[in-house]
Amino acid sequence: MLRKPVRPRSGAGFSRHTQGETVLHRRGHGRNQRRTRKGQSERGPILMSLSKRSEKFIDDGISLYNSGQIKEAVNAFKKAVDEDPDNPVAHGNLGKLYKQEGRLDPAMKCFRRALEIDPTDLDAQFELGELLVEKEMYYDAVTHFAALMEAVSEEEADSIAARIENIMERARIKLESGMLGTDVEEILEFGYYCIEQGMPSIAVDVFKKGLSLVEKQDGDKTMHANILLGMGMAYYHKQMDDKAVKHLEKALALDTSRPEPYIELSDIHLERAMVEAENGNMDESEKELMKAETYLMNSIEKGVVDNPEIYDRIGDIHLVKKEYDEALAAFQKCIDIEPEYASDYGIYEKLFNTRKEISESEK
């Protein structure tokens, strides 16, 4: 039997399909449903009247659905949308019936519209995620389920995490069968997501697929560079530094305006410098340190001047070299560019400690 729950407040939970069941909602809390502190509507009398008529059509649609009159229910929800285009519940219910009828593209449009109106609509988030899985748009699906995890209970989050793992496995199988698709941008995003989720081996395979497509399609240099950057990062996370450097250098050759290749290459050489120093190979450590610094300085020469990560790393290199005044200037530049980054990544603490080192060296 079809349930007809009151739609939960934003962040209060979401409904799911169980055994083919479609759950329709009566009320919503979209942006046009807000109240003032005194309980007065923020909408004018005409809009409020429209909202009431829209809600009546929603109630009619649910009743029609329960009596098996699907076509009439669809028409009722369409009227609800016409009366109040900013009612996310009307869009969501219409999307569910479109989905039930197998009309996936119109359903997707409805769920996306519901989320445009109310980005905290967890029910629409879930429905859209499931629909994207059905259409085998796995990366997009995962992003919606990941957003859900941030807003639900711990128990529900565990369930969603399991769902994400299942989606990733589907994507892996599709990749191995050579059926991942030909949308290079989607492949690129999926590859980066694999890196974020600690699956660099899958990411490498994904980027290889993207690279072959870009080369066949003679795609633009920016997309080609993005794929190479992704492969470089994936190899870096696999601790295959030589292959990482190779692909990052290729990405840099295609596009010198992006900070990421410079930063990744600098990180690789900085880590090598630290390893060599720990092993007592100070000459080799100094060479690697110089390479790391060269990449960062080259980025500035190429016009990448407003990236806080660049100056953060320049400061770190100067600290290793005990060049405290230069380190101080780099950390201050990082703060000037983006105070929020500086706060998140401990730059203020680095600045304080560097000043302390300068003070002690002057004693």
JOURPE-V380364 format. One record per residue. N is the residue number from 0. OMEGA is omega in degrees with one decimal (999 if undefined). Layout:
# JOURPE-V380364
n->{N:N}
omega->{OMEGA:OMEGA}
This chain:
# JOURPE-V380364
n->{0:1:2:3:4:5:6:7:8:9:10:11:12:13:14:15:16:17:18:19:20:21:22:23:24:25:26:27:28:29:30:31:32:33:34:35:36:37:38:39:40:41:42:43:44:45:46:47:48:49:50:51:52:53:54:55:56:57:58:59:60:61:62:63:64:65:66:67:68:69:70:71:72:73:74:75:76:77:78:79:80:81:82:83:84:85:86:87:88:89:90:91:92:93:94:95:96:97:98:99:100:101:102:103:104:105:106:107:108:109:110:111:112:113:114:115:116:117:118:119:120:121:122:123:124:125:126:127:128:129:130:131:132:133:134:135:136:137:138:139:140:141:142:143:144:145:146:147:148:149:150:151:152:153:154:155:156:157:158:159:160:161:162:163:164:165:166:167:168:169:170:171:172:173:174:175:176:177:178:179:180:181:182:183:184:185:186:187:188:189:190:191:192:193:194:195:196:197:198:199:200:201:202:203:204:205:206:207:208:209:210:211:212:213:214:215:216:217:218:219:220:221:222:223:224:225:226:227:228:229:230:231:232:233:234:235:236:237:238:239:240:241:242:243:244:245:246:247:248:249:250:251:252:253:254:255:256:257:258:259:260:261:262:263:264:265:266:267:268:269:270:271:272:273:274:275:276:277:278:279:280:281:282:283:284:285:286:287:288:289:290:291:292:293:294:295:296:297:298:299:300:301:302:303:304:305:306:307:308:309:310:311:312:313:314:315:316:317:318:319:320:321:322:323:324:325:326:327:328:329:330:331:332:333:334:335:336:337:338:339:340:341:342:343:344:345:346:347:348:349:350:351:352:353:354:355:356:357:358:359:360:361:362}
omega->{-177.3:176.5:179.3:-177.8:169.4:-178.5:-177.4:173.8:-178.7:178.5:-175.2:179.9:-179.3:179.7:-179.6:170.3:174.2:179.6:175.9:-176.1:176.0:-178.7:178.1:-177.4:178.2:-171.6:179.0:178.4:178.6:-174.0:179.5:178.7:-174.9:177.4:173.6:-178.3:-179.1:177.9:-180.0:-179.7:174.9:179.1:176.7:-177.6:-179.7:179.8:179.3:178.0:177.3:-179.3:179.8:178.3:178.0:180.0:176.6:178.5:176.4:178.0:178.8:-179.0:179.0:179.0:179.3:178.6:-178.8:179.3:175.7:-178.9:-172.0:-178.4:179.8:178.3:177.3:-179.9:179.3:179.7:174.7:178.3:177.8:178.2:179.1:-179.3:-177.9:-178.0:-179.2:177.3:-176.2:-179.6:178.6:178.2:-178.3:179.6:177.6:178.4:-179.7:179.6:174.1:-179.7:179.6:179.2:-178.9:179.5:-168.5:-178.1:175.0:178.5:179.3:178.8:179.8:-178.4:177.8:178.9:178.2:-179.9:174.3:-179.6:-177.9:-178.3:179.7:179.7:-175.3:179.4:178.1:178.2:180.0:-178.0:-179.9:177.6:179.9:179.5:179.2:175.0:179.9:178.7:178.8:174.1:-165.2:-178.1:179.6:179.8:-178.2:-179.5:179.3:177.7:177.3:176.9:177.8:-176.5:-177.8:-169.9:-175.5:180.0:-178.9:-180.0:178.6:179.7:177.8:179.2:-179.9:177.9:177.4:178.4:178.9:178.1:178.8:179.6:179.6:178.0:176.5:-179.8:179.5:179.0:179.3:178.3:-178.2:179.7:179.2:-175.7:-177.2:-179.6:-176.0:177.0:-173.6:-179.4:178.0:178.0:179.7:-178.8:179.2:177.7:178.7:178.2:177.8:177.4:-179.1:-177.9:176.7:179.1:-175.4:179.9:176.3:-179.8:179.2:179.8:178.8:-178.8:176.0:177.2:179.3:-179.1:179.2:178.8:-179.8:-179.0:178.3:-176.5:-176.5:-175.4:-177.5:-174.8:-178.1:179.0:177.9:179.5:179.1:178.7:179.6:176.6:178.6:178.8:178.1:179.6:179.4:177.8:177.5:179.4:174.0:-178.5:174.8:-169.0:-177.3:177.6:178.2:-179.9:-179.0:-177.0:177.9:176.8:177.8:178.1:-179.4:179.7:-179.5:-176.3:-177.6:-173.6:-176.7:-177.9:-170.6:-179.9:178.3:-177.3:-179.2:179.7:177.6:179.8:-179.6:-178.0:177.1:177.0:177.3:179.3:-179.6:178.8:179.9:179.3:178.6:179.4:177.6:179.6:-171.6:178.8:178.6:178.6:-179.6:178.3:179.7:178.6:178.9:177.6:179.6:-179.3:-179.1:178.4:-178.0:179.4:176.7:179.7:179.1:178.4:-179.9:174.9:177.2:-169.5:-174.4:179.3:-175.9:-179.4:179.1:-176.6:174.0:-178.5:175.8:177.6:179.0:-179.9:178.1:176.9:178.6:-179.4:-179.2:175.4:-167.0:179.2:178.9:177.9:179.7:-179.9:-179.4:-180.0:178.0:177.4:177.9:179.2:-179.3:-177.9:-174.9:-179.1:-178.8:176.3:-179.0:179.4:-176.7:-172.4:170.4:-177.8:179.1:177.6:177.0:-180.0:179.5:-178.4:178.7:176.8:178.2:178.0:179.2:-179.3:-178.7:-179.7:-179.0:-179.1:999}
